Amino acid sequence: MAKGGGSGAKMLYFVLYIVLIVELLIVITERDELEEVEAHIRTNMLGSIANSYKLPIQLSVTPKALDYNVGATENNDATVVLSVVGLVADEEKKEVKYHVDVDPSSKVPDGWPSGGVSTGDGTEKYKVLNDEQGNATFLAKINSEGDYKFIAQCQVDRKFPEYLHGTPLLDSLKVMVGNLTTAISNKDKFAISAKRQGGVKKAGAQIVF
């Protein structure tokens, strides 16, 4: 009887051992599958970021044409928004540099600096101010009447996100992207029609480039 009881106990322990091994294999399998999913997601995310670096940055200007009242009592700045798409790292958004110059076919407004104006080097009358999102605003205080055409462009030294520094992800991203260069945007044009309007400011000037 004792022998039979010992065999039953051994069989029970063996069954429990088998169950434990099966559960352990299930845990290992689930872990491996989870790691595969994470690796797949990580690769896709890095691939998406890498492609963003390879695409050109795109500049757009709003509005394309603006009426400006030279004779207004409170002569506020003519304001044009410069927006860029394609920047990846926050460091790029902080350091993107815009440049605005008069179109060669256009009349030049009074006081316009030779070579145009860029981020950080404008004048009291003409300046480009960047915001924290990588966009900018062109401000102009025009004293002379005329139809003026301008050309805007921006450029930035490409940089990897600071939060990836010191991680294996950065090494993988560098392999996908290669050497970073200076990205230069397309050129976009806009016009300002400066007239004495008796204190009434119009909108939506139509100027053909």
MIKE-633878 format. One line per 8 residues: number of its first residue (from 1); their letters; for each residue x, z, y of N, C-alpha, C. Coordinates in nm, 2 decimals. Layout:
BEGIN
NUM> a> X Z Y X Z Y X Z Y | ...
***
This chain:
BEGIN
1> makgggsg> 0.08 0.00 -0.12 0.00 0.00 0.00 0.09 0.00 0.12 | 0.19 0.08 0.12 0.28 0.09 0.23 0.35 -0.04 0.25 | 0.38 -0.11 0.14 0.45 -0.24 0.15 0.36 -0.34 0.22 | 0.23 -0.34 0.18 0.13 -0.43 0.24 0.12 -0.40 0.39 | 0.12 -0.27 0.43 0.11 -0.24 0.57 0.23 -0.29 0.64 | 0.35 -0.28 0.59 0.47 -0.32 0.66 0.47 -0.47 0.68 | 0.42 -0.55 0.58 0.41 -0.69 0.60 0.31 -0.73 0.70 | 0.20 -0.66 0.71 0.10 -0.69 0.81 0.16 -0.66 0.95
9> akmlyfvl> 0.23 -0.55 0.97 0.29 -0.52 1.10 0.39 -0.63 1.14 | 0.47 -0.67 1.04 0.57 -0.78 1.07 0.50 -0.91 1.11 | 0.40 -0.94 1.04 0.32 -1.06 1.07 0.26 -1.05 1.22 | 0.21 -0.93 1.25 0.16 -0.91 1.39 0.27 -0.93 1.49 | 0.38 -0.87 1.47 0.49 -0.89 1.57 0.54 -1.03 1.58 | 0.54 -1.10 1.46 0.58 -1.24 1.46 0.48 -1.33 1.54 | 0.35 -1.30 1.53 0.25 -1.37 1.60 0.26 -1.34 1.75 | 0.28 -1.21 1.78 0.30 -1.18 1.93 0.43 -1.25 1.98
17> yivlivel> 0.53 -1.26 1.90 0.65 -1.32 1.94 0.63 -1.47 1.97 | 0.55 -1.53 1.88 0.52 -1.68 1.90 0.43 -1.69 2.03 | 0.34 -1.61 2.05 0.25 -1.61 2.17 0.34 -1.60 2.29 | 0.43 -1.51 2.29 0.52 -1.48 2.41 0.60 -1.61 2.43 | 0.66 -1.67 2.33 0.74 -1.79 2.34 0.66 -1.90 2.40 | 0.53 -1.92 2.35 0.45 -2.02 2.40 0.42 -2.00 2.55 | 0.38 -1.88 2.59 0.36 -1.85 2.73 0.48 -1.88 2.82 | 0.59 -1.84 2.77 0.72 -1.86 2.84 0.74 -2.01 2.86
25> liviterd> 0.72 -2.09 2.75 0.73 -2.24 2.76 0.63 -2.29 2.86 | 0.51 -2.24 2.87 0.41 -2.29 2.96 0.46 -2.26 3.10 | 0.51 -2.14 3.13 0.56 -2.10 3.26 0.68 -2.19 3.30 | 0.77 -2.22 3.21 0.88 -2.30 3.24 0.84 -2.45 3.27 | 0.74 -2.49 3.19 0.69 -2.63 3.21 0.62 -2.64 3.35 | 0.54 -2.54 3.38 0.47 -2.54 3.51 0.57 -2.53 3.63 | 0.67 -2.45 3.61 0.77 -2.44 3.71 0.84 -2.58 3.73 | 0.88 -2.64 3.62 0.95 -2.77 3.63 0.86 -2.87 3.70
33> eleeveah> 0.73 -2.87 3.66 0.64 -2.97 3.72 0.62 -2.94 3.87 | 0.62 -2.81 3.91 0.61 -2.78 4.05 0.73 -2.82 4.13 | 0.85 -2.80 4.07 0.97 -2.85 4.13 0.98 -3.00 4.15 | 0.92 -3.07 4.05 0.92 -3.22 4.06 0.82 -3.26 4.17 | 0.71 -3.19 4.18 0.62 -3.22 4.29 0.68 -3.19 4.43 | 0.75 -3.08 4.44 0.81 -3.04 4.56 0.93 -3.14 4.60 | 1.00 -3.18 4.50 1.11 -3.28 4.52 1.05 -3.41 4.57 | 0.94 -3.45 4.51 0.87 -3.58 4.55 0.82 -3.57 4.69
41> irtnmlgs> 0.76 -3.46 4.73 0.71 -3.44 4.86 0.83 -3.44 4.96 | 0.94 -3.37 4.92 1.05 -3.36 5.01 1.12 -3.49 5.03 | 1.13 -3.57 4.93 1.18 -3.71 4.94 1.10 -3.80 5.03 | 0.97 -3.79 5.01 0.88 -3.87 5.09 0.88 -3.83 5.24 | 0.89 -3.70 5.26 0.90 -3.65 5.40 1.03 -3.69 5.47 | 1.14 -3.68 5.40 1.26 -3.72 5.45 1.27 -3.87 5.47 | 1.20 -3.95 5.38 1.20 -4.09 5.40 1.12 -4.13 5.52 | 1.01 -4.06 5.55 0.93 -4.09 5.67 1.01 -4.06 5.79
49> iansyklp> 1.08 -3.95 5.79 1.16 -3.91 5.91 1.27 -4.02 5.93 | 1.34 -4.06 5.82 1.44 -4.16 5.83 1.39 -4.29 5.88 | 1.27 -4.33 5.84 1.22 -4.45 5.89 1.19 -4.45 6.04 | 1.15 -4.33 6.09 1.13 -4.31 6.23 1.25 -4.33 6.31 | 1.36 -4.29 6.26 1.49 -4.31 6.33 1.53 -4.46 6.33 | 1.48 -4.54 6.23 1.52 -4.68 6.23 1.43 -4.77 6.31 | 1.31 -4.72 6.35 1.22 -4.79 6.43 1.26 -4.79 6.58 | 1.24 -4.89 6.66 1.27 -4.89 6.80 1.18 -4.79 6.88
57> iqlsvtpk> 1.23 -4.74 6.99 1.14 -4.65 7.07 1.07 -4.75 7.17 | 0.94 -4.71 7.19 0.85 -4.80 7.27 0.81 -4.73 7.40 | 0.83 -4.80 7.51 0.80 -4.74 7.64 0.67 -4.81 7.69 | 0.58 -4.73 7.75 0.46 -4.79 7.81 0.44 -4.72 7.95 | 0.38 -4.79 8.04 0.37 -4.75 8.18 0.22 -4.75 8.22 | 0.17 -4.64 8.28 0.03 -4.62 8.32 0.03 -4.57 8.47 | -0.04 -4.63 8.56 -0.11 -4.76 8.54 -0.01 -4.88 8.56 | -0.06 -5.00 8.53 0.03 -5.12 8.55 0.03 -5.16 8.69
65> aldynvga> -0.08 -5.13 8.76 -0.09 -5.17 8.91 -0.16 -5.05 8.98 | -0.11 -5.02 9.10 -0.16 -4.91 9.17 -0.16 -4.94 9.32 | -0.27 -4.91 9.39 -0.28 -4.92 9.53 -0.23 -4.79 9.60 | -0.16 -4.81 9.70 -0.10 -4.69 9.77 -0.13 -4.70 9.92 | -0.19 -4.60 9.98 -0.23 -4.59 10.12 -0.11 -4.55 10.21 | -0.05 -4.64 10.27 0.06 -4.61 10.36 0.01 -4.53 10.48 | -0.11 -4.55 10.53 -0.15 -4.49 10.65 -0.23 -4.36 10.64 | -0.24 -4.31 10.52 -0.31 -4.19 10.50 -0.25 -4.07 10.57
73> tenndatv> -0.34 -3.98 10.62 -0.29 -3.86 10.69 -0.20 -3.78 10.60 | -0.25 -3.75 10.48 -0.17 -3.68 10.38 -0.11 -3.79 10.28 | 0.01 -3.84 10.31 0.06 -3.95 10.23 0.13 -3.90 10.10 | 0.04 -3.87 10.00 0.10 -3.82 9.87 0.18 -3.93 9.80 | 0.26 -3.89 9.70 0.34 -3.98 9.63 0.25 -4.07 9.54 | 0.30 -4.20 9.53 0.24 -4.29 9.43 0.30 -4.24 9.30 | 0.21 -4.23 9.20 0.24 -4.17 9.07 0.22 -4.26 8.96 | 0.32 -4.29 8.88 0.32 -4.37 8.76 0.37 -4.29 8.64
81> vlsvvglv> 0.30 -4.29 8.53 0.34 -4.22 8.41 0.41 -4.31 8.32 | 0.53 -4.26 8.27 0.61 -4.33 8.18 0.61 -4.26 8.04 | 0.56 -4.33 7.94 0.55 -4.26 7.81 0.63 -4.33 7.71 | 0.69 -4.26 7.61 0.77 -4.32 7.51 0.72 -4.27 7.37 | 0.72 -4.36 7.28 0.68 -4.33 7.14 0.80 -4.36 7.05 | 0.83 -4.27 6.96 0.94 -4.30 6.86 1.05 -4.19 6.86 | 1.04 -4.10 6.95 1.14 -3.99 6.95 1.11 -3.90 6.84 | 1.21 -3.84 6.77 1.19 -3.76 6.65 1.22 -3.61 6.68
89> adeekkev> 1.34 -3.59 6.72 1.39 -3.45 6.74 1.35 -3.40 6.88 | 1.33 -3.27 6.89 1.30 -3.21 7.02 1.42 -3.23 7.11 | 1.54 -3.23 7.06 1.66 -3.25 7.14 1.66 -3.39 7.21 | 1.60 -3.49 7.14 1.58 -3.62 7.20 1.49 -3.62 7.31 | 1.38 -3.55 7.29 1.27 -3.54 7.40 1.33 -3.47 7.52 | 1.42 -3.38 7.51 1.48 -3.31 7.62 1.58 -3.40 7.70 | 1.64 -3.49 7.62 1.75 -3.56 7.68 1.73 -3.71 7.71 | 1.61 -3.76 7.68 1.58 -3.90 7.70 1.59 -3.93 7.85
97> kyhvdvdp> 1.65 -4.04 7.89 1.67 -4.08 8.03 1.60 -4.20 8.06 | 1.52 -4.19 8.17 1.44 -4.31 8.22 1.51 -4.37 8.34 | 1.49 -4.50 8.35 1.54 -4.57 8.47 1.44 -4.67 8.52 | 1.42 -4.67 8.65 1.33 -4.76 8.72 1.40 -4.83 8.83 | 1.38 -4.96 8.84 1.44 -5.05 8.94 1.34 -5.15 8.99 | 1.37 -5.21 9.10 1.28 -5.31 9.16 1.30 -5.44 9.08 | 1.19 -5.51 9.05 1.20 -5.64 8.98 1.28 -5.73 9.08 | 1.37 -5.81 9.02 1.45 -5.91 9.10 1.36 -6.00 9.18
105> sskvpdgw> 1.24 -6.03 9.14 1.15 -6.12 9.21 1.07 -6.05 9.32 | 1.09 -5.92 9.34 1.00 -5.84 9.43 1.07 -5.81 9.56 | 0.99 -5.79 9.66 1.03 -5.73 9.78 1.08 -5.59 9.76 | 1.18 -5.54 9.83 1.23 -5.41 9.81 1.18 -5.31 9.91 | 1.12 -5.20 9.87 1.06 -5.10 9.96 1.17 -5.03 10.05 | 1.14 -4.99 10.16 1.23 -4.92 10.25 1.29 -4.79 10.18 | 1.42 -4.78 10.19 1.49 -4.66 10.14 1.51 -4.66 9.99 | 1.49 -4.78 9.93 1.51 -4.79 9.78 1.66 -4.78 9.75
113> psggvstg> 1.71 -4.69 9.67 1.85 -4.68 9.64 1.90 -4.80 9.56 | 2.02 -4.84 9.59 2.09 -4.95 9.52 2.11 -4.91 9.37 | 2.07 -4.99 9.28 2.08 -4.96 9.14 1.96 -4.89 9.08 | 1.86 -4.86 9.16 1.74 -4.79 9.11 1.75 -4.64 9.10 | 1.66 -4.58 9.04 1.65 -4.44 9.02 1.64 -4.40 8.87 | 1.71 -4.30 8.83 1.70 -4.25 8.69 1.67 -4.11 8.68 | 1.64 -4.06 8.56 1.62 -3.92 8.54 1.73 -3.83 8.60 | 1.70 -3.75 8.69 1.80 -3.65 8.74 1.88 -3.70 8.86
121> dgtekykv> 1.87 -3.83 8.90 1.95 -3.88 9.02 1.87 -3.95 9.12 | 1.74 -3.91 9.14 1.66 -3.98 9.24 1.69 -3.93 9.38 | 1.60 -3.98 9.47 1.61 -3.94 9.61 1.49 -3.86 9.65 | 1.48 -3.82 9.77 1.36 -3.75 9.82 1.24 -3.84 9.82 | 1.26 -3.97 9.84 1.14 -4.06 9.84 1.11 -4.12 9.70 | 1.21 -4.13 9.62 1.19 -4.20 9.49 1.26 -4.11 9.38 | 1.19 -4.08 9.28 1.24 -3.99 9.17 1.17 -4.01 9.04 | 1.24 -3.97 8.93 1.18 -3.97 8.80 1.19 -3.83 8.74
129> lndeqgna> 1.08 -3.77 8.71 1.08 -3.64 8.66 1.03 -3.63 8.51 | 1.12 -3.58 8.42 1.08 -3.57 8.28 1.00 -3.45 8.25 | 0.91 -3.45 8.15 0.84 -3.34 8.10 0.90 -3.29 7.97 | 0.85 -3.18 7.91 0.90 -3.13 7.78 0.87 -3.21 7.66 | 0.78 -3.30 7.67 0.73 -3.39 7.56 0.81 -3.52 7.55 | 0.91 -3.54 7.64 0.98 -3.66 7.64 0.93 -3.77 7.72 | 0.82 -3.75 7.79 0.76 -3.85 7.89 0.81 -3.82 8.03 | 0.77 -3.90 8.12 0.82 -3.88 8.26 0.72 -3.93 8.36
137> tflakins> 0.74 -3.90 8.49 0.66 -3.95 8.59 0.75 -4.01 8.70 | 0.71 -4.13 8.75 0.78 -4.19 8.86 0.71 -4.16 8.98 | 0.77 -4.10 9.09 0.71 -4.07 9.21 0.77 -4.14 9.32 | 0.69 -4.20 9.41 0.74 -4.28 9.52 0.66 -4.25 9.65 | 0.73 -4.24 9.76 0.67 -4.22 9.89 0.71 -4.34 9.97 | 0.62 -4.44 9.98 0.65 -4.57 10.04 0.60 -4.57 10.18 | 0.69 -4.61 10.28 0.65 -4.61 10.42 0.62 -4.75 10.47 | 0.66 -4.85 10.39 0.64 -4.99 10.44 0.54 -5.07 10.36
145> egdykfia> 0.46 -5.15 10.43 0.35 -5.22 10.35 0.42 -5.34 10.27 | 0.35 -5.37 10.16 0.40 -5.48 10.08 0.36 -5.46 9.93 | 0.38 -5.57 9.86 0.35 -5.56 9.71 0.48 -5.55 9.64 | 0.50 -5.44 9.57 0.63 -5.41 9.51 0.62 -5.41 9.36 | 0.71 -5.48 9.29 0.71 -5.48 9.15 0.83 -5.40 9.09 | 0.81 -5.33 8.99 0.92 -5.24 8.93 0.93 -5.27 8.78 | 1.05 -5.24 8.73 1.08 -5.24 8.59 1.13 -5.11 8.54 | 1.07 -5.06 8.43 1.10 -4.93 8.38 1.16 -4.94 8.24
153> qcqvdrkf> 1.26 -4.86 8.20 1.32 -4.86 8.07 1.37 -4.72 8.04 | 1.39 -4.68 7.92 1.45 -4.56 7.89 1.55 -4.57 7.77 | 1.63 -4.47 7.75 1.73 -4.47 7.64 1.76 -4.33 7.60 | 1.80 -4.31 7.48 1.83 -4.17 7.43 1.94 -4.18 7.32 | 2.03 -4.09 7.32 2.12 -4.07 7.21 2.05 -4.01 7.09 | 2.03 -4.08 6.98 1.96 -4.02 6.87 2.03 -3.90 6.82 | 1.95 -3.80 6.78 2.00 -3.67 6.73 1.91 -3.63 6.62 | 1.97 -3.56 6.52 1.89 -3.50 6.41 1.83 -3.37 6.46
161> peylhgtp> 1.71 -3.33 6.40 1.65 -3.20 6.44 1.74 -3.08 6.42 | 1.75 -3.00 6.52 1.83 -2.88 6.51 1.79 -2.79 6.39 | 1.66 -2.78 6.36 1.62 -2.69 6.25 1.67 -2.73 6.11 | 1.72 -2.85 6.10 1.77 -2.90 5.97 1.92 -2.87 5.96 | 1.99 -2.83 6.06 2.13 -2.81 6.06 2.16 -2.69 5.96 | 2.27 -2.71 5.88 2.30 -2.61 5.78 2.22 -2.61 5.66 | 2.14 -2.71 5.64 2.06 -2.72 5.52 2.09 -2.85 5.44 | 2.07 -2.85 5.31 2.10 -2.97 5.23 2.01 -3.09 5.27
169> lldslkvm> 1.89 -3.05 5.33 1.80 -3.16 5.38 1.87 -3.25 5.48 | 1.95 -3.19 5.57 2.02 -3.27 5.67 2.12 -3.37 5.61 | 2.19 -3.32 5.50 2.28 -3.41 5.43 2.21 -3.53 5.37 | 2.09 -3.50 5.31 2.01 -3.61 5.25 1.96 -3.71 5.36 | 1.92 -3.65 5.47 1.87 -3.73 5.58 1.98 -3.82 5.64 | 2.10 -3.77 5.65 2.21 -3.85 5.70 2.24 -3.97 5.61 | 2.23 -3.94 5.48 2.25 -4.05 5.39 2.15 -4.16 5.41 | 2.02 -4.12 5.43 1.91 -4.22 5.45 1.92 -4.30 5.58
177> vgnlttai> 1.96 -4.23 5.68 1.96 -4.29 5.82 2.09 -4.36 5.85 | 2.21 -4.30 5.81 2.34 -4.36 5.85 2.38 -4.30 5.98 | 2.47 -4.37 6.05 2.52 -4.32 6.18 2.41 -4.34 6.29 | 2.40 -4.23 6.36 2.30 -4.24 6.48 2.36 -4.31 6.59 | 2.28 -4.39 6.67 2.33 -4.46 6.78 2.24 -4.43 6.91 | 2.27 -4.50 7.01 2.19 -4.49 7.13 2.07 -4.59 7.12 | 1.95 -4.53 7.13 1.83 -4.62 7.13 1.79 -4.66 7.27 | 1.76 -4.79 7.29 1.72 -4.84 7.42 1.58 -4.90 7.40
185> snkdkfai> 1.49 -4.86 7.48 1.35 -4.90 7.47 1.33 -5.05 7.53 | 1.21 -5.10 7.51 1.17 -5.22 7.57 1.16 -5.20 7.72 | 1.15 -5.30 7.80 1.12 -5.29 7.94 0.97 -5.31 7.97 | 0.92 -5.23 8.06 0.78 -5.24 8.09 0.77 -5.25 8.25 | 0.67 -5.33 8.29 0.66 -5.35 8.44 0.54 -5.29 8.50 | 0.55 -5.25 8.62 0.43 -5.20 8.70 0.45 -5.24 8.84 | 0.34 -5.23 8.92 0.34 -5.28 9.06 0.27 -5.18 9.14 | 0.31 -5.17 9.27 0.25 -5.08 9.37 0.22 -5.17 9.49
193> sakrqggv> 0.09 -5.17 9.53 0.05 -5.24 9.65 0.04 -5.14 9.76 | 0.13 -5.14 9.85 0.13 -5.04 9.96 0.06 -5.11 10.09 | -0.05 -5.05 10.13 -0.12 -5.11 10.25 -0.17 -5.00 10.33 | -0.20 -5.03 10.46 -0.27 -4.93 10.55 -0.42 -4.95 10.53 | -0.48 -4.85 10.47 -0.62 -4.86 10.43 -0.71 -4.77 10.51 | -0.67 -4.73 10.63 -0.76 -4.65 10.71 -0.80 -4.52 10.64 | -0.71 -4.46 10.56 -0.74 -4.33 10.50 -0.81 -4.34 10.37 | -0.85 -4.46 10.33 -0.92 -4.48 10.20 -0.83 -4.53 10.09
201> kkagaqiv> -0.81 -4.46 9.98 -0.72 -4.50 9.88 -0.80 -4.57 9.77 | -0.76 -4.69 9.74 -0.82 -4.78 9.64 -0.75 -4.76 9.51 | -0.81 -4.82 9.41 -0.75 -4.81 9.27 -0.76 -4.95 9.20 | -0.68 -4.98 9.11 -0.70 -5.09 9.03 -0.65 -5.22 9.09 | -0.53 -5.22 9.16 -0.48 -5.34 9.22 -0.45 -5.44 9.11 | -0.48 -5.57 9.14 -0.45 -5.68 9.05 -0.33 -5.76 9.10 | -0.21 -5.74 9.04 -0.09 -5.81 9.08 -0.04 -5.88 8.95 | -0.02 -6.01 8.97 0.03 -6.09 8.85 0.18 -6.09 8.85
209> f> 0.24 -6.06 8.74 0.39 -6.06 8.73 0.44 -6.20 8.70
***
